[in-house]
Amino acid sequence: MFDNERFMTKGIQDNISLELQLFMWSCIDTLKWKEKDIDYLQVFELSTWERNEVLFQNIEHRQEVPPYKRIYKIPSKEAISEKIFVIDDGSITSMLLAEEY
């Protein structure tokens, strides 16, 4: 799973920085190496978080089966709030905004 061609929608291209895209693909690759089972649906919840006047991009990566959840906080000049799905249908893997599903 998640070893085939990777695609992204226009919404991802227009709204998500290349750095965040690469970070999310890296999260999936890392999970793939660490876990025996990985769900066909990976969810990334992006939100903003501020502490001591420093803005962070909060990234929650999760899957349902088997249960998995990890949260990352990355310093950012412009944090965004979006929900992103990465779906592997067996032949291709697609990254899309939740609203494009």
MODELLER restraints for C-alpha pairs under 7 A, 6 or more apart:
rsr = mdl.restraints
at = mdl.atoms
rsr.add(forms.Gaussian(group=physical.xy_distance, feature=features.Distance(at['CA:1:A'], at['CA:88:A']), mean=6.76, stdev=0.5))
rsr.add(forms.Gaussian(group=physical.xy_distance, feature=features.Distance(at['CA:1:A'], at['CA:90:A']), mean=6.85, stdev=0.5))
rsr.add(forms.Gaussian(group=physical.xy_distance, feature=features.Distance(at['CA:2:A'], at['CA:88:A']), mean=5.98, stdev=0.5))
rsr.add(forms.Gaussian(group=physical.xy_distance, feature=features.Distance(at['CA:2:A'], at['CA:93:A']), mean=6.33, stdev=0.5))
rsr.add(forms.Gaussian(group=physical.xy_distance, feature=features.Distance(at['CA:4:A'], at['CA:91:A']), mean=6.27, stdev=0.5))
rsr.add(forms.Gaussian(group=physical.xy_distance, feature=features.Distance(at['CA:4:A'], at['CA:92:A']), mean=5.47, stdev=0.5))
rsr.add(forms.Gaussian(group=physical.xy_distance, feature=features.Distance(at['CA:4:A'], at['CA:93:A']), mean=6.48, stdev=0.5))
rsr.add(forms.Gaussian(group=physical.xy_distance, feature=features.Distance(at['CA:5:A'], at['CA:92:A']), mean=5.19, stdev=0.5))
rsr.add(forms.Gaussian(group=physical.xy_distance, feature=features.Distance(at['CA:5:A'], at['CA:93:A']), mean=6.10, stdev=0.5))
rsr.add(forms.Gaussian(group=physical.xy_distance, feature=features.Distance(at['CA:6:A'], at['CA:92:A']), mean=6.16, stdev=0.5))
rsr.add(forms.Gaussian(group=physical.xy_distance, feature=features.Distance(at['CA:6:A'], at['CA:93:A']), mean=4.79, stdev=0.5))
rsr.add(forms.Gaussian(group=physical.xy_distance, feature=features.Distance(at['CA:6:A'], at['CA:94:A']), mean=5.90, stdev=0.5))
rsr.add(forms.Gaussian(group=physical.xy_distance, feature=features.Distance(at['CA:7:A'], at['CA:93:A']), mean=6.09, stdev=0.5))
rsr.add(forms.Gaussian(group=physical.xy_distance, feature=features.Distance(at['CA:7:A'], at['CA:94:A']), mean=4.75, stdev=0.5))
rsr.add(forms.Gaussian(group=physical.xy_distance, feature=features.Distance(at['CA:7:A'], at['CA:95:A']), mean=6.26, stdev=0.5))
rsr.add(forms.Gaussian(group=physical.xy_distance, feature=features.Distance(at['CA:8:A'], at['CA:94:A']), mean=5.42, stdev=0.5))
rsr.add(forms.Gaussian(group=physical.xy_distance, feature=features.Distance(at['CA:8:A'], at['CA:95:A']), mean=4.62, stdev=0.5))
rsr.add(forms.Gaussian(group=physical.xy_distance, feature=features.Distance(at['CA:8:A'], at['CA:96:A']), mean=5.99, stdev=0.5))
rsr.add(forms.Gaussian(group=physical.xy_distance, feature=features.Distance(at['CA:9:A'], at['CA:95:A']), mean=6.51, stdev=0.5))
rsr.add(forms.Gaussian(group=physical.xy_distance, feature=features.Distance(at['CA:9:A'], at['CA:96:A']), mean=5.40, stdev=0.5))
rsr.add(forms.Gaussian(group=physical.xy_distance, feature=features.Distance(at['CA:11:A'], at['CA:96:A']), mean=6.81, stdev=0.5))
rsr.add(forms.Gaussian(group=physical.xy_distance, feature=features.Distance(at['CA:11:A'], at['CA:97:A']), mean=6.26, stdev=0.5))
rsr.add(forms.Gaussian(group=physical.xy_distance, feature=features.Distance(at['CA:12:A'], at['CA:96:A']), mean=5.90, stdev=0.5))
rsr.add(forms.Gaussian(group=physical.xy_distance, feature=features.Distance(at['CA:12:A'], at['CA:97:A']), mean=6.30, stdev=0.5))
rsr.add(forms.Gaussian(group=physical.xy_distance, feature=features.Distance(at['CA:32:A'], at['CA:38:A']), mean=6.48, stdev=0.5))
rsr.add(forms.Gaussian(group=physical.xy_distance, feature=features.Distance(at['CA:37:A'], at['CA:66:A']), mean=6.90, stdev=0.5))
rsr.add(forms.Gaussian(group=physical.xy_distance, feature=features.Distance(at['CA:38:A'], at['CA:66:A']), mean=6.98, stdev=0.5))
rsr.add(forms.Gaussian(group=physical.xy_distance, feature=features.Distance(at['CA:39:A'], at['CA:63:A']), mean=6.21, stdev=0.5))
rsr.add(forms.Gaussian(group=physical.xy_distance, feature=features.Distance(at['CA:39:A'], at['CA:64:A']), mean=6.96, stdev=0.5))
rsr.add(forms.Gaussian(group=physical.xy_distance, feature=features.Distance(at['CA:39:A'], at['CA:65:A']), mean=5.64, stdev=0.5))
rsr.add(forms.Gaussian(group=physical.xy_distance, feature=features.Distance(at['CA:39:A'], at['CA:66:A']), mean=6.90, stdev=0.5))
rsr.add(forms.Gaussian(group=physical.xy_distance, feature=features.Distance(at['CA:40:A'], at['CA:87:A']), mean=5.71, stdev=0.5))
rsr.add(forms.Gaussian(group=physical.xy_distance, feature=features.Distance(at['CA:40:A'], at['CA:88:A']), mean=5.08, stdev=0.5))
rsr.add(forms.Gaussian(group=physical.xy_distance, feature=features.Distance(at['CA:41:A'], at['CA:63:A']), mean=6.52, stdev=0.5))
rsr.add(forms.Gaussian(group=physical.xy_distance, feature=features.Distance(at['CA:41:A'], at['CA:85:A']), mean=6.78, stdev=0.5))
rsr.add(forms.Gaussian(group=physical.xy_distance, feature=features.Distance(at['CA:41:A'], at['CA:86:A']), mean=5.85, stdev=0.5))
rsr.add(forms.Gaussian(group=physical.xy_distance, feature=features.Distance(at['CA:41:A'], at['CA:87:A']), mean=4.78, stdev=0.5))
rsr.add(forms.Gaussian(group=physical.xy_distance, feature=features.Distance(at['CA:41:A'], at['CA:88:A']), mean=6.70, stdev=0.5))
rsr.add(forms.Gaussian(group=physical.xy_distance, feature=features.Distance(at['CA:42:A'], at['CA:62:A']), mean=6.12, stdev=0.5))
rsr.add(forms.Gaussian(group=physical.xy_distance, feature=features.Distance(at['CA:42:A'], at['CA:63:A']), mean=5.24, stdev=0.5))
rsr.add(forms.Gaussian(group=physical.xy_distance, feature=features.Distance(at['CA:42:A'], at['CA:85:A']), mean=5.82, stdev=0.5))
rsr.add(forms.Gaussian(group=physical.xy_distance, feature=features.Distance(at['CA:42:A'], at['CA:86:A']), mean=5.06, stdev=0.5))
rsr.add(forms.Gaussian(group=physical.xy_distance, feature=features.Distance(at['CA:42:A'], at['CA:87:A']), mean=6.48, stdev=0.5))
rsr.add(forms.Gaussian(group=physical.xy_distance, feature=features.Distance(at['CA:43:A'], at['CA:61:A']), mean=5.78, stdev=0.5))
rsr.add(forms.Gaussian(group=physical.xy_distance, feature=features.Distance(at['CA:43:A'], at['CA:62:A']), mean=5.30, stdev=0.5))
rsr.add(forms.Gaussian(group=physical.xy_distance, feature=features.Distance(at['CA:43:A'], at['CA:63:A']), mean=6.16, stdev=0.5))
rsr.add(forms.Gaussian(group=physical.xy_distance, feature=features.Distance(at['CA:43:A'], at['CA:84:A']), mean=5.84, stdev=0.5))
rsr.add(forms.Gaussian(group=physical.xy_distance, feature=features.Distance(at['CA:43:A'], at['CA:85:A']), mean=4.83, stdev=0.5))
rsr.add(forms.Gaussian(group=physical.xy_distance, feature=features.Distance(at['CA:43:A'], at['CA:86:A']), mean=6.44, stdev=0.5))
rsr.add(forms.Gaussian(group=physical.xy_distance, feature=features.Distance(at['CA:44:A'], at['CA:59:A']), mean=6.48, stdev=0.5))
rsr.add(forms.Gaussian(group=physical.xy_distance, feature=features.Distance(at['CA:44:A'], at['CA:60:A']), mean=5.48, stdev=0.5))
rsr.add(forms.Gaussian(group=physical.xy_distance, feature=features.Distance(at['CA:44:A'], at['CA:61:A']), mean=4.63, stdev=0.5))
rsr.add(forms.Gaussian(group=physical.xy_distance, feature=features.Distance(at['CA:44:A'], at['CA:62:A']), mean=6.55, stdev=0.5))
rsr.add(forms.Gaussian(group=physical.xy_distance, feature=features.Distance(at['CA:44:A'], at['CA:83:A']), mean=5.82, stdev=0.5))
rsr.add(forms.Gaussian(group=physical.xy_distance, feature=features.Distance(at['CA:44:A'], at['CA:84:A']), mean=5.04, stdev=0.5))
rsr.add(forms.Gaussian(group=physical.xy_distance, feature=features.Distance(at['CA:44:A'], at['CA:85:A']), mean=6.43, stdev=0.5))
rsr.add(forms.Gaussian(group=physical.xy_distance, feature=features.Distance(at['CA:45:A'], at['CA:59:A']), mean=5.77, stdev=0.5))
rsr.add(forms.Gaussian(group=physical.xy_distance, feature=features.Distance(at['CA:45:A'], at['CA:60:A']), mean=5.03, stdev=0.5))
rsr.add(forms.Gaussian(group=physical.xy_distance, feature=features.Distance(at['CA:45:A'], at['CA:61:A']), mean=6.65, stdev=0.5))
rsr.add(forms.Gaussian(group=physical.xy_distance, feature=features.Distance(at['CA:45:A'], at['CA:82:A']), mean=6.15, stdev=0.5))
rsr.add(forms.Gaussian(group=physical.xy_distance, feature=features.Distance(at['CA:45:A'], at['CA:83:A']), mean=4.56, stdev=0.5))
rsr.add(forms.Gaussian(group=physical.xy_distance, feature=features.Distance(at['CA:45:A'], at['CA:84:A']), mean=6.36, stdev=0.5))
rsr.add(forms.Gaussian(group=physical.xy_distance, feature=features.Distance(at['CA:46:A'], at['CA:57:A']), mean=6.92, stdev=0.5))
rsr.add(forms.Gaussian(group=physical.xy_distance, feature=features.Distance(at['CA:46:A'], at['CA:58:A']), mean=5.70, stdev=0.5))
rsr.add(forms.Gaussian(group=physical.xy_distance, feature=features.Distance(at['CA:46:A'], at['CA:59:A']), mean=4.78, stdev=0.5))
rsr.add(forms.Gaussian(group=physical.xy_distance, feature=features.Distance(at['CA:46:A'], at['CA:60:A']), mean=6.54, stdev=0.5))
rsr.add(forms.Gaussian(group=physical.xy_distance, feature=features.Distance(at['CA:46:A'], at['CA:80:A']), mean=6.46, stdev=0.5))
rsr.add(forms.Gaussian(group=physical.xy_distance, feature=features.Distance(at['CA:46:A'], at['CA:81:A']), mean=4.88, stdev=0.5))
rsr.add(forms.Gaussian(group=physical.xy_distance, feature=features.Distance(at['CA:46:A'], at['CA:82:A']), mean=5.02, stdev=0.5))
rsr.add(forms.Gaussian(group=physical.xy_distance, feature=features.Distance(at['CA:46:A'], at['CA:83:A']), mean=6.01, stdev=0.5))
rsr.add(forms.Gaussian(group=physical.xy_distance, feature=features.Distance(at['CA:47:A'], at['CA:57:A']), mean=6.15, stdev=0.5))
rsr.add(forms.Gaussian(group=physical.xy_distance, feature=features.Distance(at['CA:47:A'], at['CA:58:A']), mean=5.08, stdev=0.5))
rsr.add(forms.Gaussian(group=physical.xy_distance, feature=features.Distance(at['CA:47:A'], at['CA:59:A']), mean=6.63, stdev=0.5))
rsr.add(forms.Gaussian(group=physical.xy_distance, feature=features.Distance(at['CA:47:A'], at['CA:79:A']), mean=7.00, stdev=0.5))
rsr.add(forms.Gaussian(group=physical.xy_distance, feature=features.Distance(at['CA:47:A'], at['CA:80:A']), mean=5.78, stdev=0.5))
rsr.add(forms.Gaussian(group=physical.xy_distance, feature=features.Distance(at['CA:47:A'], at['CA:81:A']), mean=4.20, stdev=0.5))
rsr.add(forms.Gaussian(group=physical.xy_distance, feature=features.Distance(at['CA:47:A'], at['CA:82:A']), mean=6.72, stdev=0.5))
rsr.add(forms.Gaussian(group=physical.xy_distance, feature=features.Distance(at['CA:48:A'], at['CA:56:A']), mean=5.92, stdev=0.5))
rsr.add(forms.Gaussian(group=physical.xy_distance, feature=features.Distance(at['CA:48:A'], at['CA:57:A']), mean=5.13, stdev=0.5))
rsr.add(forms.Gaussian(group=physical.xy_distance, feature=features.Distance(at['CA:48:A'], at['CA:58:A']), mean=5.58, stdev=0.5))
rsr.add(forms.Gaussian(group=physical.xy_distance, feature=features.Distance(at['CA:48:A'], at['CA:79:A']), mean=5.40, stdev=0.5))
rsr.add(forms.Gaussian(group=physical.xy_distance, feature=features.Distance(at['CA:48:A'], at['CA:80:A']), mean=6.08, stdev=0.5))
rsr.add(forms.Gaussian(group=physical.xy_distance, feature=features.Distance(at['CA:48:A'], at['CA:81:A']), mean=6.39, stdev=0.5))
rsr.add(forms.Gaussian(group=physical.xy_distance, feature=features.Distance(at['CA:49:A'], at['CA:55:A']), mean=5.98, stdev=0.5))
rsr.add(forms.Gaussian(group=physical.xy_distance, feature=features.Distance(at['CA:49:A'], at['CA:56:A']), mean=5.03, stdev=0.5))
rsr.add(forms.Gaussian(group=physical.xy_distance, feature=features.Distance(at['CA:49:A'], at['CA:57:A']), mean=6.32, stdev=0.5))
rsr.add(forms.Gaussian(group=physical.xy_distance, feature=features.Distance(at['CA:49:A'], at['CA:58:A']), mean=6.07, stdev=0.5))
rsr.add(forms.Gaussian(group=physical.xy_distance, feature=features.Distance(at['CA:50:A'], at['CA:56:A']), mean=5.79, stdev=0.5))
rsr.add(forms.Gaussian(group=physical.xy_distance, feature=features.Distance(at['CA:55:A'], at['CA:75:A']), mean=6.00, stdev=0.5))
rsr.add(forms.Gaussian(group=physical.xy_distance, feature=features.Distance(at['CA:55:A'], at['CA:76:A']), mean=5.71, stdev=0.5))
rsr.add(forms.Gaussian(group=physical.xy_distance, feature=features.Distance(at['CA:55:A'], at['CA:77:A']), mean=6.56, stdev=0.5))
rsr.add(forms.Gaussian(group=physical.xy_distance, feature=features.Distance(at['CA:56:A'], at['CA:73:A']), mean=5.91, stdev=0.5))
rsr.add(forms.Gaussian(group=physical.xy_distance, feature=features.Distance(at['CA:56:A'], at['CA:74:A']), mean=5.20, stdev=0.5))
rsr.add(forms.Gaussian(group=physical.xy_distance, feature=features.Distance(at['CA:56:A'], at['CA:75:A']), mean=4.27, stdev=0.5))
rsr.add(forms.Gaussian(group=physical.xy_distance, feature=features.Distance(at['CA:56:A'], at['CA:76:A']), mean=5.03, stdev=0.5))
rsr.add(forms.Gaussian(group=physical.xy_distance, feature=features.Distance(at['CA:56:A'], at['CA:79:A']), mean=6.37, stdev=0.5))
rsr.add(forms.Gaussian(group=physical.xy_distance, feature=features.Distance(at['CA:57:A'], at['CA:73:A']), mean=5.66, stdev=0.5))
rsr.add(forms.Gaussian(group=physical.xy_distance, feature=features.Distance(at['CA:57:A'], at['CA:74:A']), mean=5.10, stdev=0.5))
rsr.add(forms.Gaussian(group=physical.xy_distance, feature=features.Distance(at['CA:57:A'], at['CA:75:A']), mean=6.16, stdev=0.5))
rsr.add(forms.Gaussian(group=physical.xy_distance, feature=features.Distance(at['CA:57:A'], at['CA:76:A']), mean=5.75, stdev=0.5))
rsr.add(forms.Gaussian(group=physical.xy_distance, feature=features.Distance(at['CA:57:A'], at['CA:79:A']), mean=4.84, stdev=0.5))
rsr.add(forms.Gaussian(group=physical.xy_distance, feature=features.Distance(at['CA:57:A'], at['CA:80:A']), mean=6.94, stdev=0.5))
rsr.add(forms.Gaussian(group=physical.xy_distance, feature=features.Distance(at['CA:58:A'], at['CA:72:A']), mean=5.84, stdev=0.5))
rsr.add(forms.Gaussian(group=physical.xy_distance, feature=features.Distance(at['CA:58:A'], at['CA:73:A']), mean=4.62, stdev=0.5))
rsr.add(forms.Gaussian(group=physical.xy_distance, feature=features.Distance(at['CA:58:A'], at['CA:74:A']), mean=6.54, stdev=0.5))
rsr.add(forms.Gaussian(group=physical.xy_distance, feature=features.Distance(at['CA:59:A'], at['CA:71:A']), mean=5.62, stdev=0.5))
rsr.add(forms.Gaussian(group=physical.xy_distance, feature=features.Distance(at['CA:59:A'], at['CA:72:A']), mean=5.05, stdev=0.5))
rsr.add(forms.Gaussian(group=physical.xy_distance, feature=features.Distance(at['CA:59:A'], at['CA:73:A']), mean=6.31, stdev=0.5))
rsr.add(forms.Gaussian(group=physical.xy_distance, feature=features.Distance(at['CA:60:A'], at['CA:70:A']), mean=5.81, stdev=0.5))
rsr.add(forms.Gaussian(group=physical.xy_distance, feature=features.Distance(at['CA:60:A'], at['CA:71:A']), mean=4.38, stdev=0.5))
rsr.add(forms.Gaussian(group=physical.xy_distance, feature=features.Distance(at['CA:60:A'], at['CA:72:A']), mean=6.38, stdev=0.5))
rsr.add(forms.Gaussian(group=physical.xy_distance, feature=features.Distance(at['CA:61:A'], at['CA:69:A']), mean=5.63, stdev=0.5))
rsr.add(forms.Gaussian(group=physical.xy_distance, feature=features.Distance(at['CA:61:A'], at['CA:70:A']), mean=5.28, stdev=0.5))
rsr.add(forms.Gaussian(group=physical.xy_distance, feature=features.Distance(at['CA:61:A'], at['CA:71:A']), mean=6.23, stdev=0.5))
rsr.add(forms.Gaussian(group=physical.xy_distance, feature=features.Distance(at['CA:62:A'], at['CA:68:A']), mean=5.25, stdev=0.5))
rsr.add(forms.Gaussian(group=physical.xy_distance, feature=features.Distance(at['CA:62:A'], at['CA:69:A']), mean=4.27, stdev=0.5))
rsr.add(forms.Gaussian(group=physical.xy_distance, feature=features.Distance(at['CA:62:A'], at['CA:70:A']), mean=6.46, stdev=0.5))
rsr.add(forms.Gaussian(group=physical.xy_distance, feature=features.Distance(at['CA:63:A'], at['CA:69:A']), mean=6.73, stdev=0.5))
rsr.add(forms.Gaussian(group=physical.xy_distance, feature=features.Distance(at['CA:83:A'], at['CA:97:A']), mean=6.05, stdev=0.5))
rsr.add(forms.Gaussian(group=physical.xy_distance, feature=features.Distance(at['CA:83:A'], at['CA:98:A']), mean=5.44, stdev=0.5))
rsr.add(forms.Gaussian(group=physical.xy_distance, feature=features.Distance(at['CA:84:A'], at['CA:96:A']), mean=5.72, stdev=0.5))
rsr.add(forms.Gaussian(group=physical.xy_distance, feature=features.Distance(at['CA:84:A'], at['CA:97:A']), mean=4.51, stdev=0.5))
rsr.add(forms.Gaussian(group=physical.xy_distance, feature=features.Distance(at['CA:84:A'], at['CA:98:A']), mean=5.25, stdev=0.5))
rsr.add(forms.Gaussian(group=physical.xy_distance, feature=features.Distance(at['CA:85:A'], at['CA:95:A']), mean=5.82, stdev=0.5))
rsr.add(forms.Gaussian(group=physical.xy_distance, feature=features.Distance(at['CA:85:A'], at['CA:96:A']), mean=5.44, stdev=0.5))
rsr.add(forms.Gaussian(group=physical.xy_distance, feature=features.Distance(at['CA:85:A'], at['CA:97:A']), mean=6.19, stdev=0.5))
rsr.add(forms.Gaussian(group=physical.xy_distance, feature=features.Distance(at['CA:85:A'], at['CA:98:A']), mean=5.97, stdev=0.5))
rsr.add(forms.Gaussian(group=physical.xy_distance, feature=features.Distance(at['CA:86:A'], at['CA:93:A']), mean=6.85, stdev=0.5))
rsr.add(forms.Gaussian(group=physical.xy_distance, feature=features.Distance(at['CA:86:A'], at['CA:94:A']), mean=5.51, stdev=0.5))
rsr.add(forms.Gaussian(group=physical.xy_distance, feature=features.Distance(at['CA:86:A'], at['CA:95:A']), mean=4.37, stdev=0.5))
rsr.add(forms.Gaussian(group=physical.xy_distance, feature=features.Distance(at['CA:86:A'], at['CA:96:A']), mean=6.43, stdev=0.5))
rsr.add(forms.Gaussian(group=physical.xy_distance, feature=features.Distance(at['CA:87:A'], at['CA:93:A']), mean=5.51, stdev=0.5))
rsr.add(forms.Gaussian(group=physical.xy_distance, feature=features.Distance(at['CA:87:A'], at['CA:94:A']), mean=5.32, stdev=0.5))
rsr.add(forms.Gaussian(group=physical.xy_distance, feature=features.Distance(at['CA:87:A'], at['CA:95:A']), mean=6.61, stdev=0.5))
rsr.add(forms.Gaussian(group=physical.xy_distance, feature=features.Distance(at['CA:88:A'], at['CA:94:A']), mean=6.57, stdev=0.5))
